[in-house]
Amino acid sequence: MVRWILAFVGASTLLVILQPVYIDYLLGSIAVILVDLVYGAETGWSARLDGMNLQWTADVHEGRVGLRIASYNLALYLTAILAVAQVDAFERARWCATGLVVLFLWQLGDVLLTVESQWLTLARPDAYDMAGGVDVWFLMVKFANNLNVLAGRQLIPFAIVGLQWWRSRATERAPLSGPFRAIDGVAE
Protein backbone atom coordinates (compact mmCIF):
# COMPACT_ATOMS: atom_id res chain seq x y z
CA MET A 1 0.00 0.00 0.00
CA VAL A 2 2.84 2.37 0.83
CA ARG A 3 4.40 1.62 -2.56
CA TRP A 4 1.17 2.67 -4.32
CA ILE A 5 0.91 5.90 -2.31
CA LEU A 6 4.53 6.81 -3.04
CA ALA A 7 4.04 5.96 -6.72
CA PHE A 8 0.95 8.18 -6.91
CA VAL A 9 2.73 11.07 -5.19
CA GLY A 10 5.69 10.66 -7.56
CA ALA A 11 3.51 10.50 -10.68
CA SER A 12 1.42 13.47 -9.56
CA THR A 13 4.54 15.51 -8.83
CA LEU A 14 5.88 14.66 -12.29
CA LEU A 15 2.64 15.82 -13.86
CA VAL A 16 2.72 19.09 -11.94
CA ILE A 17 6.24 19.66 -13.23
CA LEU A 18 5.20 18.78 -16.81
CA GLN A 19 2.26 21.19 -16.63
CA PRO A 20 -0.83 19.15 -17.57
CA VAL A 21 -2.09 22.15 -19.54
CA TYR A 22 0.36 21.24 -22.29
CA ILE A 23 -0.72 17.60 -22.25
CA ASP A 24 -4.39 18.57 -22.49
CA TYR A 25 -3.63 21.16 -25.18
CA LEU A 26 -1.78 18.55 -27.28
CA LEU A 27 -4.67 16.10 -26.92
CA GLY A 28 -7.18 18.83 -27.75
CA SER A 29 -5.26 20.02 -30.81
CA ILE A 30 -5.10 16.53 -32.25
CA ALA A 31 -8.78 15.98 -31.40
CA VAL A 32 -9.71 19.17 -33.30
CA ILE A 33 -7.86 17.85 -36.35
CA LEU A 34 -9.54 14.44 -36.01
CA VAL A 35 -13.03 15.93 -35.65
CA ASP A 36 -12.42 17.92 -38.82
CA LEU A 37 -11.11 14.81 -40.61
CA VAL A 38 -13.81 12.42 -39.39
CA TYR A 39 -16.82 14.67 -39.85
CA GLY A 40 -15.46 16.98 -42.53
CA ALA A 41 -15.66 20.74 -42.65
CA GLU A 42 -17.99 20.66 -45.66
CA THR A 43 -20.71 18.97 -43.60
CA GLY A 44 -21.05 21.90 -41.22
CA TRP A 45 -18.86 20.46 -38.46
CA SER A 46 -16.20 22.55 -36.77
CA ALA A 47 -14.14 22.14 -33.63
CA ARG A 48 -11.87 24.43 -31.64
CA LEU A 49 -10.12 24.57 -28.30
CA ASP A 50 -11.79 26.72 -25.67
CA GLY A 51 -9.49 26.70 -22.66
CA MET A 52 -9.24 23.07 -21.62
CA ASN A 53 -12.39 22.07 -23.49
CA LEU A 54 -12.99 20.90 -27.02
CA GLN A 55 -15.85 23.04 -28.34
CA TRP A 56 -17.64 21.49 -31.33
CA THR A 57 -20.38 22.79 -33.60
CA ALA A 58 -22.48 20.85 -36.10
CA ASP A 59 -25.12 22.83 -37.99
CA VAL A 60 -27.40 24.12 -35.20
CA HIS A 61 -26.03 21.84 -32.46
CA GLU A 62 -22.98 22.40 -30.31
CA GLY A 63 -21.29 20.80 -27.34
CA ARG A 64 -18.20 20.75 -25.20
CA VAL A 65 -15.87 17.95 -24.08
CA GLY A 66 -13.54 18.44 -21.10
CA LEU A 67 -9.96 17.30 -21.64
CA ARG A 68 -8.74 17.25 -18.02
CA ILE A 69 -9.26 13.48 -17.84
CA ALA A 70 -6.10 13.05 -19.95
CA SER A 71 -3.88 14.29 -17.10
CA TYR A 72 -5.76 12.13 -14.60
CA ASN A 73 -5.32 9.00 -16.75
CA LEU A 74 -1.65 9.78 -17.24
CA ALA A 75 -1.23 10.01 -13.45
CA LEU A 76 -3.01 6.66 -13.02
CA TYR A 77 -0.84 5.01 -15.68
CA LEU A 78 2.43 6.34 -14.24
CA THR A 79 1.31 5.34 -10.74
CA ALA A 80 0.64 1.79 -11.89
CA ILE A 81 3.98 1.53 -13.69
CA LEU A 82 5.89 2.83 -10.68
CA ALA A 83 4.02 0.60 -8.24
CA VAL A 84 4.59 -2.72 -10.02
CA ALA A 85 7.23 -4.62 -8.07
CA GLN A 86 10.21 -6.54 -9.49
CA VAL A 87 10.47 -4.69 -12.80
CA ASP A 88 13.80 -3.17 -13.75
CA ALA A 89 14.19 0.40 -14.99
CA PHE A 90 14.78 -0.62 -18.62
CA GLU A 91 11.56 -2.64 -18.66
CA ARG A 92 9.63 0.28 -17.14
CA ALA A 93 11.02 2.60 -19.82
CA ARG A 94 9.88 0.15 -22.52
CA TRP A 95 6.45 -0.02 -20.92
CA CYS A 96 6.24 3.79 -20.92
CA ALA A 97 7.30 4.04 -24.56
CA THR A 98 4.57 1.67 -25.71
CA GLY A 99 1.91 2.27 -23.08
CA LEU A 100 1.81 6.05 -23.37
CA VAL A 101 1.17 5.77 -27.12
CA VAL A 102 -1.69 3.33 -26.52
CA LEU A 103 -3.09 5.53 -23.74
CA PHE A 104 -2.91 8.63 -25.94
CA LEU A 105 -4.66 6.89 -28.85
CA TRP A 106 -7.35 5.63 -26.48
CA GLN A 107 -7.80 9.18 -25.16
CA LEU A 108 -8.36 10.45 -28.71
CA GLY A 109 -10.92 7.72 -29.32
CA ASP A 110 -12.62 8.62 -26.05
CA VAL A 111 -12.91 12.29 -27.08
CA LEU A 112 -14.36 11.34 -30.48
CA LEU A 113 -16.83 8.92 -28.85
CA THR A 114 -17.96 11.63 -26.44
CA VAL A 115 -18.44 14.12 -29.28
CA GLU A 116 -20.48 11.56 -31.24
CA SER A 117 -22.59 10.74 -28.19
CA GLN A 118 -23.32 14.39 -27.46
CA TRP A 119 -24.16 15.06 -31.10
CA LEU A 120 -26.55 12.08 -31.28
CA THR A 121 -28.32 13.29 -28.14
CA LEU A 122 -28.90 16.70 -29.69
CA ALA A 123 -29.53 15.66 -33.29
CA ARG A 124 -31.72 12.60 -32.68
CA PRO A 125 -33.72 13.07 -29.47
CA ASP A 126 -36.45 10.85 -30.92
CA ALA A 127 -34.03 7.88 -30.93
CA TYR A 128 -34.62 7.50 -27.18
CA ASP A 129 -38.20 6.45 -27.99
CA MET A 130 -38.18 2.82 -29.12
CA ALA A 131 -41.75 2.98 -30.43
CA GLY A 132 -40.53 4.65 -33.62
CA GLY A 133 -37.99 1.90 -34.30
CA VAL A 134 -34.55 0.98 -33.05
CA ASP A 135 -31.60 3.12 -34.11
CA VAL A 136 -28.74 0.63 -33.81
CA TRP A 137 -25.95 3.20 -34.24
CA PHE A 138 -27.49 5.41 -31.55
CA LEU A 139 -27.73 2.49 -29.12
CA MET A 140 -24.18 1.29 -29.80
CA VAL A 141 -22.66 4.75 -29.32
CA LYS A 142 -24.66 5.43 -26.16
CA PHE A 143 -23.83 2.01 -24.68
CA ALA A 144 -20.11 2.36 -25.47
CA ASN A 145 -19.96 5.90 -24.10
CA ASN A 146 -21.78 5.00 -20.88
CA LEU A 147 -19.58 1.94 -20.34
CA ASN A 148 -16.55 4.11 -20.96
CA VAL A 149 -17.69 6.78 -18.50
CA LEU A 150 -18.60 4.28 -15.78
CA ALA A 151 -15.55 2.02 -15.99
CA GLY A 152 -13.33 2.48 -19.03
CA ARG A 153 -11.72 5.77 -18.14
CA GLN A 154 -10.63 4.47 -14.77
CA LEU A 155 -9.64 0.95 -15.80
CA ILE A 156 -7.85 1.46 -19.14
CA PRO A 157 -4.59 2.79 -17.62
CA PHE A 158 -4.45 -0.21 -15.27
CA ALA A 159 -5.44 -2.62 -18.05
CA ILE A 160 -2.55 -1.40 -20.20
CA VAL A 161 -0.07 -1.97 -17.36
CA GLY A 162 -1.66 -5.35 -16.60
CA LEU A 163 -1.28 -6.49 -20.20
CA GLN A 164 2.31 -5.27 -20.29
CA TRP A 165 3.10 -7.10 -17.05
CA TRP A 166 1.39 -10.29 -18.26
CA ARG A 167 3.26 -10.17 -21.58
CA SER A 168 6.62 -9.63 -19.87
CA ARG A 169 5.99 -12.61 -17.57
CA ALA A 170 4.83 -14.79 -20.46
CA THR A 171 7.94 -14.05 -22.53
CA GLU A 172 10.11 -14.55 -19.45
CA ARG A 173 8.77 -18.09 -18.94
CA ALA A 174 8.58 -19.08 -22.61
CA PRO A 175 10.95 -21.91 -23.51
CA LEU A 176 13.58 -21.14 -26.11
CA SER A 177 13.32 -23.02 -29.37
CA GLY A 178 15.46 -23.68 -32.41
CA PRO A 179 18.87 -22.02 -32.69
CA PHE A 180 18.26 -19.92 -29.57
CA ARG A 181 18.46 -23.04 -27.37
CA ALA A 182 22.10 -23.55 -28.38
CA ILE A 183 22.93 -19.92 -27.62
CA ASP A 184 21.41 -20.25 -24.16
CA GLY A 185 23.57 -23.30 -23.45
CA VAL A 186 20.83 -25.91 -23.75
CA ALA A 187 21.97 -28.97 -25.68
CA GLU A 188 19.66 -30.41 -28.27
Backbone hydrogen bonds, N-H to C=O, Kabsch-Sander energy under -0.5 kcal/mol:
donor,donor_aa,acceptor,acceptor_aa,energy
5,I,1,M,-2.1
6,L,2,V,-2.7
7,A,3,R,-2.3
8,F,4,W,-2.5
9,V,5,I,-2.5
10,G,6,L,-2.5
11,A,7,A,-2.7
12,S,8,F,-2.7
13,T,9,V,-2.4
14,L,10,G,-2.2
15,L,11,A,-2.1
16,V,12,S,-2.1
17,I,13,T,-2.1
18,L,14,L,-2.4
19,Q,15,L,-0.8
22,Y,19,Q,-1.8
23,I,19,Q,-0.8
24,D,20,P,-2.9
25,Y,21,V,-2.3
26,L,22,Y,-2.5
27,L,23,I,-2.3
28,G,24,D,-2.8
29,S,25,Y,-2.7
30,I,26,L,-2.1
31,A,27,L,-2.3
32,V,28,G,-2.4
33,I,29,S,-1.8
34,L,30,I,-2.5
35,V,31,A,-2.8
36,D,32,V,-2.1
37,L,33,I,-2.2
38,V,34,L,-3.5
39,Y,35,V,-2.4
40,G,35,V,-0.6
40,G,36,D,-1.2
43,T,40,G,-1.0
44,G,41,A,-1.4
45,W,40,G,-1.0
46,S,57,T,-2.3
48,R,55,Q,-2.4
50,D,53,N,-3.1
53,N,50,D,-1.1
54,L,65,V,-3.0
55,Q,48,R,-3.0
55,Q,53,N,-0.7
56,W,54,L,-0.5
56,W,63,G,-2.4
57,T,46,S,-2.8
58,A,61,H,-3.3
59,D,44,G,-1.3
61,H,58,A,-2.8
63,G,56,W,-2.1
65,V,54,L,-2.0
67,L,52,M,-2.2
70,A,67,L,-1.6
71,S,68,R,-0.7
72,Y,68,R,-1.4
73,N,69,I,-2.8
74,L,70,A,-2.0
75,A,71,S,-2.1
76,L,72,Y,-2.2
77,Y,73,N,-2.6
78,L,74,L,-2.6
79,T,75,A,-2.2
80,A,76,L,-2.4
81,I,77,Y,-2.3
82,L,78,L,-2.4
83,A,79,T,-2.0
84,V,80,A,-1.2
92,R,88,D,-2.2
93,A,89,A,-2.3
94,R,90,F,-2.1
95,W,91,E,-2.5
96,C,92,R,-2.5
97,A,93,A,-2.4
98,T,94,R,-2.0
99,G,95,W,-3.4
100,L,96,C,-2.1
102,V,98,T,-1.9
103,L,99,G,-2.9
104,F,100,L,-2.3
105,L,101,V,-2.5
106,W,102,V,-2.4
107,Q,103,L,-2.3
108,L,104,F,-2.0
109,G,105,L,-2.2
110,D,106,W,-2.5
111,V,107,Q,-2.2
112,L,108,L,-2.4
113,L,109,G,-2.5
114,T,110,D,-2.2
115,V,111,V,-2.4
116,E,112,L,-2.5
117,S,113,L,-2.4
118,Q,114,T,-2.5
119,W,115,V,-2.6
120,L,116,E,-2.5
121,T,117,S,-1.9
122,L,118,Q,-1.9
123,A,119,W,-3.3
124,R,120,L,-2.2
127,A,124,R,-1.6
128,Y,125,P,-1.1
129,D,126,D,-1.3
130,M,128,Y,-0.7
132,G,129,D,-0.9
133,G,130,M,-1.4
135,D,133,G,-0.6
136,V,134,V,-0.9
139,L,135,D,-2.3
140,M,136,V,-2.7
141,V,137,W,-2.6
142,K,138,F,-2.4
143,F,139,L,-2.6
144,A,140,M,-2.6
145,N,141,V,-2.6
146,N,142,K,-2.5
147,L,143,F,-2.5
148,N,144,A,-2.2
149,V,145,N,-2.5
150,L,146,N,-2.6
151,A,147,L,-2.3
152,G,147,L,-1.8
153,R,148,N,-2.5
154,Q,151,A,-0.5
155,L,151,A,-2.2
156,I,152,G,-2.6
159,A,155,L,-2.8
160,I,156,I,-2.5
161,V,157,P,-1.7
162,G,158,F,-2.6
163,L,159,A,-2.6
164,Q,160,I,-2.2
165,W,161,V,-2.7
166,W,162,G,-2.6
167,R,163,L,-2.5
168,S,164,Q,-2.2
169,R,165,W,-2.1
170,A,166,W,-2.3
171,T,167,R,-2.4
172,E,168,S,-1.4
173,R,169,R,-1.6
174,A,170,A,-0.8
180,F,177,S,-1.3
181,R,178,G,-1.4
182,A,178,G,-0.6
183,I,179,P,-1.3
184,D,180,F,-1.8
185,G,182,A,-0.9
186,V,181,R,-2.6
187,A,185,G,-0.6
